[in-house]
Amino acid sequence: MVSDLYFNWHRFSPMTCYGSFMLDDSVVSHGGHRTMTIYFDHNATTPLHREVLQEVIAAMETRWHNASSTHAPGLRARSDVEIAREEIAALLGASLEEVILTGGGTEAGNLAVIGASMARRERGTHIVVSRVEHHAVLHAAAALERRGFDVTYADVDADGRVDPDAIVASLRPTTVLVSVMHANNETGAIQPIGELGRRLRKRDILFHTDAVQTVGKLHIDVNDLGVDLLSLSAHKFHGPKGAGALYVRDGVEVEPLMHGGAQEEGIRPGTYNVPAIVGLGVAARLARRSIDENAGYIVSLVERLERGLLRIAPEAKILVDKRHRLHNTLTVCFPGENRESLVTNLDLHGVAVSTGAACTAGASEPSHVLAAMGIGEATARGAVRFSLGCTNAAQEVDAALSALREVLGRKRGIIERLRDGFGILDSS
């Protein structure tokens, strides 16, 4: 059975929602035996919920028809699309007409930044984005610069958060849009979106937030946040890849990036990917009813991990005050360590973590997020991100800490032997 390759989701609850990973991807060789991977990289992507998987497969088998067709099978497929739209709207506190379906978070972010700015270019050609945005937003802003727009890049503090006063001070008569992410994918830093929304609304400036990392993890109400545009992605909260959405407040105009059919009011043309959209809708429904329980459970795991990390490496630096940090994310700088080496060695021990954004993994340049936070290159070189989910367990946290202790201890032992035996690292 295909579902047997995924988590044992029949045990899904805040206290027991962990199980086996896909065998082909998660079994690694270590020390002559096989070890199941401990997955601590949920900010990169999340495993499919079993119910999502079942509904996606059912849609592939029975709803393969074109949802824009007017015959009965097409109308049934369209009904599935609209049911999913209802679930997304309910998750966001939005109306049905305000949800535009996309192929993912990157597309939704580009549609918001470029599409909304271009629709308002008669009013002005200045936008503001924070320096710590995901590359989907930063590169969209750069594309607007090539079209003649001016872009102000807002600074952040040591916790990676913008200053609302500074954002307001950077506004011009020609400002048409501000884009600040809800929570950072690398550090988990949560921005003061509600305050920004209230202040920007008074000035008739569009406000977009990239909520890819928070939808499904935090309670979100677009009216409370005061945003005009909000982008999300299904695979960040146990849905399928290739499905996302853009919330567009009623009355806000967005110029399409693509041209073709009339789907999504012409804003996002193209044949509906019904199975992926169905999966997004199911993931939204499941998230809405379990956010609080899952958050409480994950907090207990992250606190356990943080305590253990600081016992093993008391010199380690935890980034972002927990009062302003996404509850599932722990980014740690290990002085004197190399992030790629740490990630590789933990992987060899069966622990999957990350150096930061999966989209830029393997890049040699320092993280633009950490640089914007004022973290020096030497410190940033040892930064590792642990991002947990409700499928993890306390036993996995303990096993990961044991692996980390071994990885760090091995290097320190080698250094000590070199220092004692050869004196080549002795600074005296």
N, C-alpha and C positions, 0 to 999 in steps of 0.2 A: 504493500500500500504506500502511495506517495506520502501520505500524512505521517507515516512511521519515520520518515526521514527528518521530521521536524520535532520541535519541542513536544513533550507529552502534555499538550495543552488541556487535557481533561483534568489535570491537577492545578489548573490556573486559578490562583487566589493570591492575595498579598503575601501570605506566609508560605505558600508551596508552589509558586508559579515558576519553577525551574525544572529542567529536564535535560534530554540529550540533544546535542547539536547534530546537524547533518553529518553523517559518518565520514563522507569523502573529504569534507573541509576541515573537520575539527579534530581528527586524530593525528597526533604527531609522535615522532619517535624521540625518546629522551632516555638516556642511560640504559638502552637495551630493552626498554618496555614501552608500551603505548599509553599515552596520557590524553584524556579528554581535555579539550581547550576550555579554559575559563574565559568567557567573553566579557571584557570590560571596555567595550568600544561602542556603546549604544548611541553616542552622538554622531557616529559615522553612519550607522544604519541599525535597524532592529530586526529581530526574527519575525516572520509572519505568525500572527495568532492563528491557531488551528481553525477557528471559525472563519477567519478571513480567507484562509486557504481553501476551505471547503466551498465557500460561496463563489470565489474566483473560478474554481474548477467547474462548478455548476453553471456559471455564466458562460464559460468557454464552450461547454457542451450544449447548452440550451438557448443562450442569448447571443449567438454569433451573428445575428442579423444586424443590418445597418439601422441604427437608432434614428436616422433621419427619414427612413422610408415610412410611407403612410399605410402599408398593409399591416395585417394583424401581428405577424412576428416582429416587424419593425417597431410597431407601437408598444409591444410588450418589452422590447429592449429599451425603448425610450422611457417607459415607466420605471425600469430599474435605474436608469440614469437619474431620473427626477427623485426617486426615493433616496438615492445617495446624496443628492443635493440637499434634500431636507435634513439629513443627518449632519451634514457639514454645517449648514446654517444653524442648526440647534446647538452644535458644539461652540459656535462663535457668537451666538446671540444675534444673528443676522436674519434678514429676510431671504426667501428663496431667490428673488430677483437680483440680490447683491452678490451671489456666488458664481464666479466664472471658473469653469473647470479647465485645468491646464495639464501639461505633461509632467509637471514636477515643480519643485520650489524654485529652481533656477529660472525656468521660464516665467513663473509667476512674478518673481522679483524683477526680471527684465521688463515684463509687461507693465509693471507698476511704475518703475523709474523712468523708462524711456517712453512708454505709451502715454502715461499721464502728463509727463513734461512736454512731449510734443503736442499733445492736445491743447496745452495752455501756452504755447510759444508766442501767441499774439499778445499775451499779457506780460511776458518776460522770459528771460533765458538764464536765470540763475537758480541753482539748486544747492542744498546743503546736505552732506552725508557725513557720518562719523568715520574716523580713521580706522575703526576696528570692524567695519562691515565685512560680511562674507564677500568673496570675490565676485559673486553673482551681481551684487549691488555696486561694488567698486568698479568693476569692468563696464557695467552699464553706464555709470557716471562718466567713465573715460570715453565711452562711445558718444555720449552727448557732448563732451568737450570737443570731439572731432567734428561735431555738427554746429559748433559755434556757441555752445552754452558755457557759462562760467560755473565752476564748481568750487564751493568752499568745503574744506575737509576739517570737520570739528575735532578738536583735541579731546582726550579723555584723561581722567586722573589715574592714580596708581592702582585703583581697582578696576580700571577699564571702563569707567562710567562717564558719560557726558555731563556737562554742567548746563542745565536748562537756561540759566541766565546767559551763558556764552552763546548758546544756540540762538536765542532771541536777539542778542546783540549783533549776530552775524547776518541777520535778515536785511534784505534790501527791498526797495519798491518793486524790483524786478524778480523777486524770489517767487517761484511757482511751486516748489516742492521741497520737503525735508524728509530724509530717510534715515531712521535710526533703528537698529535691530532690537528685538525684544530681549533676547538673551544670546550671548556670544557662544558660538560653537566650540571655540578653543578653551575658554576659561569659565564659561557659565555665568559671566557677569550679566546681571539683569539691569536694564536701563529704566529710568523714570519715565516710562511711556505715558502714563496717565497724566502726569503734570505737563509734559510737553504737548500732549493732545489738547488739553484745556487752553494752553497759552497760544497755540497755533490756530485753533479754531476762531479765536477773536480776530485774527489777521487774514482770514480767508486764504490760507496757504495750505496746500494739500500735504497730508502727513501719511507716510508709508512706514510700516514696520515689518521687518522680516521676522516672522514668528515661527520659522521652521523648527527651531529648537524648543519651543514652548507649547505649541498646540499639541494636545494630548497629554501633556505633563502638568500644566497649570490651568486653572479655571480662567477662561478668556471671555470677555464680553466686549465686543468692538465699540459699543456705545460708552461703556465705562472708560475704556482706553482713549476714546476720542480720536481714533484713527479713521482715515478715509480709505486706506488701502492696507491690506494685510495678506502676506503670502505664506503658504504652508505646503508641506510635502508629506505624503502618506507613509513613506518608508521610515520616517522618524518616529512613528508611533504604531508599529506592528502592522502596517499596511504594505501594499505592494509598491515596488519601484515603478516609475513612469506614470505616477498619478499625483496631482497636486491641485491647488485651487488658489484663486485670488479673490479676496473680498474687496468689492468696489462699492463704496457708499452710494446710495441712491442719489442720482443727480451728477455724479462725477463722471467726466468724459475721459475715455482711454482710447488712444489711437492704436489700432491693431499693428502688430509687428509682422504678421503674415497675412496673406491675401488668398482668398479662395471661396469657400462656402460661407453660408450664413449662420453656421453653428455659433452658439454663445453670443447671440446678437451681433455677429460679425466681428466681435473682438478677438475671438480665438477660433478661427476656422479649422476644419479638418474632421474626418470621420471619428466619431466617438469610440474610444477604447473602452467598451462596455465592461469587460471583466475587471480591468484595473480600477475603473470608476466605482464599480460595485464594491471592490475591496476597500477602497478609500472610505466609502460610506459605512461599511461594517466596522472598520477600524475606528471611525469617528463615534459610532454608537457605543462600542465597547469602552472607548476611552472616557466618554462622558459619564458613564456609570461607575467608573473605578478610579478616577483621578485621585481622590482623597486617600483611599485605602492604599493604593500603590505608592503614593508620595510618602506616606508615613513609613511604610516598609522600607523603601529605598533610603530614606533619611537614616534609618537605623543601620543599614549596611555601610553607608558612606561614613558615618561617624565611627563605626568600628574600624573601617579602613584607615581613616585619618589618625586615629589613636595609635594603631599599629605602625603606620608609616613613621610617625614621629618618635616612636620607641626605637625603631630600627635605625632611623637616620634623623637624629634630633637637629642636625644642621639644615635639614630640608626646609624649603620655603613654600608654604601653601599660598597660592595666588587667590586673591579676591576674598574679602570678608564674607563669611557665610551668611550674613544678613542680606547681602546683595548678590548671592550666588545661586544658580540653579541647583536644586537639591540633589541631583544625580551626578554632578560633575565635581571632580577634584583634580586640579592641575597643580603639579608639584615640580619645583625646581630643585634638582639634586646637585649641589655645588661640586665642581670638578668632574662631573660625569658627562657622557655624550649621549644625547637623547636617542640617536639611531642605534647605538650599541645597547642601551638599556632595553629598547623596544625589541630588538632582535633577540637578545638573551632571554628576556622574559617569554618571548614567543617560543623559544627552544624549550622552556620549562612549562609550556602549555598555557601561558597567560597572554591573552590578546589585549594590548593597550595601544595607545597612539601618541604621536608627537604633536598632534593638533588636528588641523583640518585634513580630512581624508582626500579632499580635492587637490591638495598641494603636497601630499605625502611624498617623500623622496626628494623634494626640492632642497637645495643646499643653502639657500638664503634664509636668514633668520625670519621668524614669524613677524609679519607686519603688526599683528595684534600686540604681541609682547613688546615690540619696539615702541609702539604708540603709548604703552603703559609706562615707558621709561625704564624697562628692564634691559640691562646691558647684555651685549652679545654673549659674554662669557657665562652669565647666569642662565640666559635663555637656551644656551646650548644643552643644558641638562634638564629641560622641561619635558615632562611626560603627563599625558592626560589619561585619567581613569574616569570613564563614564559608565555608570551602572544602570541596570534596569530591573524590572520586577521579576525577571526570569533568573536573576542571580540569587545566591543563598549565602548565609553566614559562613558555611563551610568553605565556600569558594573564596571568600575574603581571606580567611585564615590560610588557605593553601596559597593564594597569591602573595600574601605577606611572607610566607616561608620561602617562596621562590625568589622574592625580592631580596630577602636577607642573604640567600645563597649567592645571588648575582652580585650584590654589592660587596659581600664578604670575600668572594673569590678575587675580585679586582684589588681590594684593599690588602688581601694576603699577598698577592703578587707584588704590589708596591712595597710592602714591608720587607719581603724577601730581597727585592732588588736593592732597597735602601741598606739593609743589614749586610747583605752579601757582597755588594759591589760598590755601594756608596754613590751610585750614579745619579740618584735623585735626592741626595742629601744637600740641602741648601746652605748648610753651615760652612 
